[in-house]
Amino acid sequence: MKNQKGFTLIELLVVIAIIGLLSTLAVVSLNGARTKARNARRMSDLKQISTAMELYSSDNATSNYPTNGTCGASGVVAGTDVAGSLETLCGTGNAITDGTNTYLASMPVDPTNSGSNIYQYEGTATSYCIQATLENDDSDYFVCSNGSCYKTDTACTAI
């Protein structure tokens, strides 16, 4: 009888099952990493907007922050004021500018670019609060004019 070399069907099926299991675990862990990366981007975007607003305020003769108003106007970061509630930040292409200096070339948008996860803003000439909804966390992330950054599961109180 001839000695045959090779794998049996059972051995091949076991190896395929192990590879399938390992690839499933890799995909699951990558999805969690993607969510964390998008949340980190949201937090970074809010800090970037906040830094631009602080620079705007320091260069502004009256030390005012950008305010709510018509998107595209100088010194405006959000749409028309809506009775003390947070409102959507002006979209990409709308800069934070005082007409002479540009502090933020275009407003960052949420990495998922979905209607449910948008950056929101409430502000006056003397204070502001920017908010982003974090994924899979049931909480919001805020950056405010007093320099605080915090997570909460309740909405930001109007300024």
ZAMARGU-4260 file (C-alpha; in steps of 0.2 Angstrom, whole numbers, plus 5000, padded with zeros to 4 digits):
<rodrens>
0) 5000/5000/5000 | 5006/5017/4995 | 5009/5030/5009 | 4999/5046/5004 | 5003/5063/5011
5) 4990/5077/5013 | 4976/5084/5024 | 4960/5075/5028 | 4944/5084/5026 | 4941/5085/5044
10) 4958/5094/5047 | 4954/5106/5033 | 4937/5110/5041 | 4944/5113/5058 | 4957/5125/5051
15) 4944/5135/5041 | 4933/5136/5057 | 4948/5143/5067 | 4952/5156/5053 | 4933/5161/5053
20) 4932/5163/5071 | 4948/5173/5072 | 4943/5185/5058 | 4926/5187/5066 | 4935/5193/5082
25) 4946/5204/5073 | 4931/5213/5064 | 4922/5215/5080 | 4937/5223/5089 | 4940/5234/5074
30) 4922/5241/5075 | 4925/5246/5093 | 4941/5255/5088 | 4932/5264/5074 | 4919/5270/5086
35) 4932/5276/5098 | 4942/5285/5084 | 4926/5294/5078 | 4923/5300/5096 | 4941/5306/5098
40) 4938/5316/5082 | 4922/5324/5088 | 4931/5329/5104 | 4946/5336/5094 | 4934/5345/5082
45) 4926/5354/5097 | 4943/5359/5105 | 4948/5365/5087 | 4932/5376/5086 | 4935/5382/5104
50) 4953/5387/5100 | 4947/5397/5085 | 4934/5406/5096 | 4946/5410/5109 | 4958/5417/5096
55) 4943/5427/5088 | 4939/5434/5106 | 4957/5439/5110 | 4959/5448/5093 | 4941/5456/5094
60) 4942/5474/5100 | 4927/5471/5112 | 4933/5453/5117 | 4917/5445/5111 | 4915/5427/5105
65) 4906/5424/5089 | 4888/5424/5090 | 4872/5415/5083 | 4865/5422/5067 | 4865/5420/5049
70) 4878/5407/5043 | 4892/5414/5032 | 4892/5431/5041 | 4908/5437/5050 | 4909/5431/5068
75) 4895/5419/5067 | 4896/5400/5071 | 4878/5395/5071 | 4861/5398/5063 | 4848/5410/5069
80) 4846/5410/5088 | 4832/5398/5093 | 4825/5404/5110 | 4840/5398/5120 | 4841/5380/5113
85) 4857/5373/5105 | 4857/5374/5087 | 4867/5366/5073 | 4884/5374/5069 | 4886/5381/5051
90) 4892/5367/5040 | 4908/5365/5030 | 4914/5380/5021 | 4908/5392/5034 | 4923/5400/5043
95) 4926/5408/5059 | 4932/5425/5053 | 4931/5443/5059 | 4932/5449/5041 | 4950/5452/5042
100) 4957/5436/5050 | 4952/5419/5047 | 4952/5408/5063 | 4945/5392/5056 | 4944/5390/5038
105) 4929/5379/5038 | 4918/5372/5051 | 4922/5353/5055 | 4907/5341/5053 | 4903/5325/5062
110) 4913/5310/5056 | 4897/5300/5052 | 4889/5315/5044 | 4872/5309/5049 | 4858/5320/5054
115) 4857/5313/5072 | 4876/5316/5076 | 4879/5335/5073 | 4889/5348/5082 | 4878/5360/5091
120) 4882/5377/5098 | 4874/5390/5110 | 4883/5407/5113 | 4883/5425/5117 | 4896/5438/5116
125) 4903/5433/5133 | 4901/5414/5134 | 4897/5398/5123 | 4895/5380/5124 | 4898/5368/5110
130) 4891/5350/5110 | 4894/5333/5101 | 4884/5317/5104 | 4896/5303/5107 | 4893/5286/5098
135) 4887/5271/5109 | 4890/5281/5125 | 4872/5288/5128 | 4881/5304/5133 | 4886/5321/5126
140) 4903/5330/5125 | 4904/5348/5129 | 4917/5362/5127 | 4913/5378/5135 | 4920/5396/5136
145) 4926/5393/5153 | 4938/5380/5147 | 4929/5365/5153 | 4927/5349/5143 | 4915/5336/5150
150) 4903/5322/5146 | 4886/5321/5152 | 4870/5311/5149 | 4859/5327/5150 | 4858/5342/5138
155) 4869/5357/5140 | 4859/5371/5148 | 4856/5386/5138 | 4868/5401/5141
</rodrens>
